[in-house]
Amino acid sequence: MTDFVRTAASFKAGARTLARQYFTSEDIYRLEFERIFSRHWLCAGRAEQIEQPGQYFLLDIGGESLIVTRDKDGQAHAFFNVCRHRGTRLCMEEHGQLSQSIQCPYHAWTYGLDGRLIGAPHMDSVPDFDRADYPLHEAHLVEWAGFLFINLHPEPQPFEEWFAPLIARFEKWDMGRLRTARKVLYDVAANWKIIAQNYSECYHCPLVHPDLADRTPYLGGMNDLTEGPFLGGYMNMNYPSLTISTQRAADPLPGLQGDDLGRVYYYTVFPNALISPHPDYVMLHTLWPRGLHRTLVTCEWLFAPEAFDKPGFNPNDAADFWDTVNRQDWEMCERTQLGVLSTRYAPSPYSSQESLLPALDRQYLRVMGHDKETHV
């Protein structure tokens, strides 16, 4: 994603990079899970991962394991992976198919796919025991446009209220229809914020991504969200699509016309999603911190369902192009992580071509309660 000459006026003079401690302090890393990942809506992936009742996958958020599944009525759930009896972890496989229930392997307490405790051997003789008092603990989960968003906080901000700035912007892509053609998991030796920052600027593109810079001039485009939890805008394309061949990997998505057929959009959805709508597909990155200096990144390429049946459909024309760009980015992120570990690293000025980065920093510092930091 780039920051453009035409948005340079929104750049705040004196904006500087984050202090070293935000990339090196274990105390701050733990605080991020308390104040960000345990309170904010997180993109957990796509609803098609749990298309059928009982289909599930496990999600790890700061050491909390969640079972994301769908009940027999089609309702999606995110259950804490903890038996209500003595805390045994219920599921161990990363994904799979449950039967009509979730059973603890230790003492056979059994839960319906809606989380209700439906079986507890020999507990009927326990005075005042009521199975209704012991459902699985559940996180908040919302399905929107084919995405799954999860919030661990007991009383989160309503999703529709939080996500309002983006809902109308994505309608043209009709993302709820799209299907994943390919998914790649990357294990990146860098802090999650470094990856989000890298996505939010194209100052580095001419040197790091010459093929991308050829396809999308890094000074061409406009940011339309420049403050808050959602940041981004569009870049103009020199070719029909961002693929190896430079041609579209599929027909344009049906809802698009006019300028959208010649643009790629990039939006950061704080704190863990990067959504990139193209004319012919949508790319999704999700970021999952696994330590102060390590992030798992999932990248998916989503296409209209009718594209899969077209002769010659080749989603890898897009996916292979971006896989190369991703790996170029991860190398720079890992080198940045190594650099900020140095005691000689200190905040320095952002370029006018990085105007979204101080905005990303301001959002991060606000939710961390550190918004009085003078260097941003």
C-alpha positions as CSV (number, residue, x, y, z in Angstrom):
1,M,0.0,0.0,0.0
2,T,1.3,3.5,-0.8
3,D,1.0,6.9,0.6
4,F,0.6,9.4,-2.1
5,V,1.8,12.9,-3.1
6,R,-1.9,14.0,-3.1
7,T,-2.3,13.0,0.5
8,A,0.9,14.6,1.7
9,A,-1.0,17.6,3.0
10,S,-2.5,15.3,5.7
11,F,1.0,14.4,6.9
12,K,1.8,15.8,10.3
13,A,5.1,17.6,10.4
14,G,7.5,16.1,13.0
15,A,5.9,12.6,12.9
16,R,8.5,10.0,14.0
17,T,8.8,6.3,14.2
18,L,7.8,4.3,17.3
19,A,10.3,4.0,20.1
20,R,12.4,0.9,20.4
21,Q,10.5,-0.5,23.3
22,Y,7.4,-1.1,21.2
23,F,9.3,-3.8,19.3
24,T,11.6,-5.2,22.0
25,S,9.7,-5.1,25.4
26,E,8.0,-8.3,26.6
27,D,6.0,-6.2,29.0
28,I,4.5,-4.2,26.1
29,Y,3.9,-7.3,24.1
30,R,1.8,-8.8,27.0
31,L,0.0,-5.4,27.3
32,E,-0.9,-5.6,23.7
33,F,-2.9,-8.8,24.3
34,E,-4.6,-7.3,27.3
35,R,-5.6,-4.0,25.6
36,I,-5.7,-4.9,21.9
37,F,-6.1,-8.6,21.0
38,S,-8.4,-9.3,24.0
39,R,-10.7,-6.3,23.4
40,H,-10.9,-5.6,19.7
41,W,-12.6,-7.4,16.8
42,L,-10.2,-9.7,15.1
43,C,-10.6,-11.2,11.6
44,A,-10.5,-15.0,12.1
45,G,-10.7,-15.9,8.5
46,R,-13.5,-16.9,6.1
47,A,-16.9,-18.4,6.9
48,E,-16.3,-21.2,4.3
49,Q,-13.8,-22.7,6.7
50,I,-16.9,-23.9,8.7
51,E,-19.4,-24.3,5.9
52,Q,-21.0,-27.4,7.3
53,P,-22.4,-28.1,10.8
54,G,-19.6,-29.5,13.0
55,Q,-16.8,-28.4,10.7
56,Y,-14.3,-26.6,12.9
57,F,-10.9,-25.0,13.2
58,L,-8.8,-23.9,16.2
59,L,-7.7,-20.4,16.7
60,D,-5.0,-19.3,19.1
61,I,-5.2,-15.8,20.4
62,G,-2.5,-15.0,23.0
63,G,-2.6,-18.5,24.4
64,E,-6.4,-18.7,24.4
65,S,-7.5,-21.6,22.3
66,L,-10.9,-21.2,20.6
67,I,-13.0,-23.8,18.7
68,V,-14.7,-22.0,15.8
69,T,-17.5,-24.1,14.5
70,R,-21.1,-24.1,13.2
71,D,-24.2,-25.7,14.9
72,K,-26.9,-27.7,13.2
73,D,-29.0,-24.5,12.7
74,G,-26.2,-22.8,10.8
75,Q,-25.1,-20.5,13.6
76,A,-21.4,-19.9,13.9
77,H,-19.7,-20.0,17.3
78,A,-16.3,-19.5,18.9
79,F,-16.0,-21.6,22.0
80,F,-13.1,-21.5,24.5
81,N,-11.4,-24.8,24.1
82,V,-11.9,-25.7,27.8
83,C,-14.1,-28.3,29.4
84,R,-16.2,-26.9,32.2
85,H,-15.5,-29.8,34.5
86,R,-11.7,-29.6,35.2
87,G,-10.4,-27.5,32.3
88,T,-9.3,-30.2,29.9
89,R,-8.6,-29.0,26.4
90,L,-11.4,-30.5,24.2
91,C,-9.9,-30.4,20.7
92,M,-6.3,-30.8,19.7
93,E,-6.4,-31.1,15.9
94,E,-6.1,-27.7,14.1
95,H,-9.2,-28.4,12.1
96,G,-11.6,-31.2,11.5
97,Q,-15.2,-32.4,11.5
98,L,-17.1,-32.9,14.8
99,S,-20.1,-35.3,15.0
100,Q,-23.2,-33.9,16.7
101,S,-21.3,-32.9,19.8
102,I,-18.0,-32.0,21.4
103,Q,-16.9,-34.5,24.0
104,C,-14.2,-34.1,26.6
105,P,-11.8,-37.1,26.3
106,Y,-11.1,-37.1,30.0
107,H,-14.5,-37.6,31.8
108,A,-16.9,-37.5,28.8
109,W,-18.6,-34.3,29.6
110,T,-20.4,-33.7,26.3
111,Y,-21.5,-30.4,24.7
112,G,-23.9,-29.8,21.8
113,L,-22.6,-27.8,18.8
114,D,-24.4,-24.8,20.3
115,G,-22.3,-25.1,23.4
116,R,-24.9,-26.5,25.8
117,L,-23.8,-29.2,28.2
118,I,-25.9,-32.2,27.2
119,G,-24.1,-35.0,29.0
120,A,-22.2,-35.3,32.3
121,P,-21.7,-38.9,33.6
122,H,-22.6,-39.4,37.3
123,M,-23.3,-35.8,37.9
124,D,-27.0,-36.3,38.5
125,S,-26.2,-37.5,42.0
126,V,-24.5,-34.2,42.8
127,P,-26.8,-31.9,44.8
128,D,-28.1,-28.8,42.9
129,F,-26.1,-29.7,39.8
130,D,-27.8,-28.3,36.7
131,R,-26.3,-28.9,33.3
132,A,-27.7,-25.6,32.1
133,D,-25.2,-23.8,34.4
134,Y,-22.2,-25.3,32.5
135,P,-22.3,-24.4,28.8
136,L,-19.0,-23.9,27.0
137,H,-17.6,-20.4,27.5
138,E,-18.1,-18.5,24.2
139,A,-16.4,-15.5,22.6
140,H,-18.4,-13.0,20.5
141,L,-18.4,-14.0,16.8
142,V,-19.9,-12.1,13.8
143,E,-20.2,-13.2,10.2
144,W,-19.9,-10.4,7.7
145,A,-19.4,-10.6,3.9
146,G,-18.0,-14.1,4.2
147,F,-15.5,-13.1,6.9
148,L,-15.5,-14.2,10.6
149,F,-14.7,-11.6,13.2
150,I,-14.1,-12.6,16.8
151,N,-13.9,-10.6,20.0
152,L,-12.8,-12.0,23.4
153,H,-14.1,-9.1,25.5
154,P,-17.3,-9.9,27.5
155,E,-18.9,-6.7,26.3
156,P,-17.3,-5.5,23.0
157,Q,-18.3,-2.5,21.0
158,P,-21.1,-3.7,18.6
159,F,-19.5,-4.9,15.4
160,E,-21.8,-2.9,13.1
161,E,-20.8,0.3,15.0
162,W,-17.1,-0.5,14.9
163,F,-17.0,-1.6,11.3
164,A,-19.3,1.1,9.9
165,P,-16.6,3.1,8.0
166,L,-15.8,0.0,5.9
167,I,-19.2,-1.7,5.3
168,A,-20.3,0.5,2.3
169,R,-16.8,0.6,0.8
170,F,-16.7,-3.2,0.3
171,E,-20.2,-3.7,-1.0
172,K,-19.2,-3.5,-4.7
173,W,-17.0,-6.6,-4.4
174,D,-19.8,-8.7,-2.8
175,M,-17.2,-10.5,-0.8
176,G,-19.7,-12.8,0.8
177,R,-19.9,-14.7,-2.5
178,L,-16.2,-15.1,-2.9
179,R,-14.4,-18.4,-2.4
180,T,-10.8,-19.1,-1.4
181,A,-8.7,-20.4,-4.4
182,R,-5.4,-20.6,-2.5
183,K,-4.1,-20.0,1.0
184,V,-0.5,-19.7,2.2
185,L,0.8,-19.6,5.8
186,Y,4.0,-17.6,6.4
187,D,6.0,-17.7,9.6
188,V,7.7,-14.3,9.8
189,A,10.4,-13.5,12.3
190,A,9.2,-9.9,12.9
191,N,6.8,-8.1,15.3
192,W,3.2,-7.8,14.0
193,K,3.4,-4.0,13.9
194,I,6.3,-4.1,11.5
195,I,4.3,-6.2,9.1
196,A,1.3,-3.8,9.3
197,Q,3.5,-0.8,8.8
198,N,5.1,-2.4,5.7
199,Y,1.7,-3.0,4.2
200,S,0.7,0.6,4.7
201,E,3.4,2.3,2.6
202,C,4.9,1.9,-0.8
203,Y,8.0,4.1,-0.1
204,H,9.9,0.8,-0.4
205,C,8.3,-0.5,-3.5
206,P,10.7,0.7,-6.3
207,L,13.6,-0.9,-4.6
208,V,12.0,-4.0,-3.0
209,H,9.2,-4.8,-5.5
210,P,10.3,-3.7,-9.0
211,D,7.6,-5.8,-10.7
212,L,4.9,-4.4,-8.4
213,A,6.2,-0.9,-9.0
214,D,5.9,-1.5,-12.7
215,R,2.3,-2.6,-12.4
216,T,1.2,0.1,-9.9
217,P,3.2,3.4,-9.9
218,Y,3.9,4.1,-6.3
219,L,3.0,7.8,-6.6
220,G,-0.3,7.1,-8.3
221,G,-3.5,6.9,-6.2
222,M,-5.2,8.3,-3.2
223,N,-5.8,7.5,0.5
224,D,-9.4,7.9,1.6
225,L,-9.2,6.7,5.2
226,T,-6.4,8.5,7.0
227,E,-7.2,8.3,10.8
228,G,-8.6,5.7,13.1
229,P,-8.7,1.8,13.1
230,F,-9.2,1.6,9.3
231,L,-6.6,3.1,7.0
232,G,-6.0,3.0,3.3
233,G,-7.0,3.8,-0.2
234,Y,-6.3,2.9,-3.8
235,M,-3.4,2.7,-6.3
236,N,-3.8,3.0,-10.1
237,M,-2.7,0.0,-12.2
238,N,-0.8,0.1,-15.5
239,Y,-2.2,-3.3,-16.5
240,P,-5.5,-5.1,-16.2
241,S,-4.5,-6.8,-13.0
242,L,-1.7,-7.6,-10.5
243,T,-0.7,-11.0,-11.8
244,I,2.4,-12.5,-13.3
245,S,1.0,-12.2,-16.7
246,T,-0.4,-8.7,-16.0
247,Q,-3.7,-10.0,-17.3
248,R,-6.8,-10.7,-15.2
249,A,-6.8,-14.0,-13.5
250,A,-10.6,-14.0,-13.8
251,D,-13.4,-11.9,-15.1
252,P,-14.0,-8.6,-13.3
253,L,-16.1,-9.0,-10.2
254,P,-19.7,-8.3,-11.3
255,G,-20.3,-5.2,-9.1
256,L,-17.3,-3.3,-10.4
257,Q,-17.3,-0.7,-13.2
258,G,-15.5,2.5,-14.2
259,D,-12.4,3.5,-12.2
260,D,-12.6,0.4,-10.0
261,L,-11.6,-1.7,-13.0
262,G,-8.2,0.0,-13.0
263,R,-7.5,0.2,-9.3
264,V,-6.3,-1.9,-6.5
265,Y,-7.4,-1.0,-2.9
266,Y,-5.5,-1.6,0.3
267,Y,-7.0,-1.3,3.8
268,T,-5.6,-2.1,7.2
269,V,-8.3,-3.3,9.6
270,F,-6.8,-2.8,13.0
271,P,-5.3,-4.8,14.5
272,N,-4.9,-7.9,12.4
273,A,-6.4,-7.8,8.9
274,L,-5.1,-6.4,5.6
275,I,-7.8,-6.5,2.9
276,S,-6.8,-5.8,-0.7
277,P,-9.7,-5.7,-3.2
278,H,-8.7,-6.0,-6.9
279,P,-10.8,-5.9,-10.0
280,D,-10.8,-9.7,-10.4
281,Y,-10.1,-11.0,-6.9
282,V,-9.6,-10.0,-3.2
283,M,-6.5,-10.7,-1.2
284,L,-6.7,-11.1,2.6
285,H,-3.9,-11.2,5.1
286,T,-4.4,-12.0,8.7
287,L,-1.7,-11.4,11.3
288,W,-1.3,-13.6,14.4
289,P,1.4,-12.7,16.9
290,R,3.3,-15.7,18.2
291,G,5.9,-13.8,20.2
292,L,7.6,-10.5,20.4
293,H,9.6,-11.2,17.3
294,R,7.4,-13.7,15.4
295,T,4.1,-13.4,13.5
296,L,2.1,-16.0,11.6
297,V,0.6,-14.5,8.5
298,T,-2.2,-16.2,6.5
299,C,-2.7,-14.9,2.9
300,E,-5.8,-15.9,0.9
301,W,-6.9,-15.2,-2.6
302,L,-10.6,-15.0,-3.1
303,F,-12.5,-15.3,-6.4
304,A,-16.1,-15.3,-7.6
305,P,-17.5,-18.9,-7.5
306,E,-18.3,-18.9,-11.2
307,A,-14.6,-18.3,-12.0
308,F,-13.7,-21.8,-10.8
309,D,-15.7,-23.4,-13.6
310,K,-14.3,-21.3,-16.4
311,P,-11.8,-23.1,-18.8
312,G,-8.3,-22.0,-18.1
313,F,-9.0,-20.5,-14.7
314,N,-5.6,-19.9,-13.1
315,P,-5.7,-18.3,-9.7
316,N,-2.0,-18.9,-9.3
317,D,-1.3,-16.2,-11.9
318,A,-2.3,-13.8,-9.0
319,A,-1.3,-15.9,-6.0
320,D,2.2,-16.6,-7.3
321,F,2.8,-12.9,-8.1
322,W,1.8,-11.9,-4.6
323,D,3.6,-14.8,-3.0
324,T,6.8,-13.3,-4.4
325,V,5.9,-9.8,-3.2
326,N,5.0,-11.2,0.2
327,R,8.3,-13.0,0.6
328,Q,10.2,-9.8,-0.5
329,D,8.2,-8.0,2.2
330,W,8.9,-10.5,4.9
331,E,12.6,-10.4,4.3
332,M,12.6,-6.6,4.8
333,C,10.4,-7.0,7.9
334,E,12.8,-9.5,9.4
335,R,15.7,-7.2,8.7
336,T,13.9,-4.3,10.3
337,Q,13.2,-6.5,13.3
338,L,16.9,-7.3,13.6
339,G,17.7,-3.6,13.3
340,V,15.3,-2.3,16.0
341,L,16.8,-4.7,18.5
342,S,20.0,-2.6,18.4
343,T,20.5,-0.2,21.3
344,R,21.4,2.4,18.6
345,Y,18.0,2.4,17.1
346,A,16.0,5.5,17.9
347,P,12.9,7.2,16.5
348,S,13.5,9.1,13.3
349,P,11.3,11.2,10.9
350,Y,8.8,9.5,8.6
351,S,8.8,10.3,4.9
352,S,5.9,12.2,3.4
353,Q,5.4,9.0,1.4
354,E,4.6,7.2,4.7
355,S,1.7,9.3,5.9
356,L,-0.4,6.3,7.0
357,L,2.3,5.1,9.4
358,P,2.0,7.9,11.9
359,A,-1.8,7.4,11.8
360,L,-1.3,3.7,12.4
361,D,1.0,4.6,15.3
362,R,-1.5,7.0,16.8
363,Q,-4.3,4.4,16.7
364,Y,-2.0,1.8,18.3
365,L,-0.9,4.2,21.1
366,R,-4.4,5.4,21.8
367,V,-5.7,1.9,22.4
368,M,-2.6,1.1,24.4
369,G,-3.2,4.1,26.6
370,H,0.2,5.6,25.5
371,D,-1.2,8.4,23.3
372,K,0.8,11.1,25.1
373,E,4.0,9.9,23.5
374,T,5.7,12.9,22.1
375,H,7.5,11.2,19.2
376,V,4.3,10.7,17.2
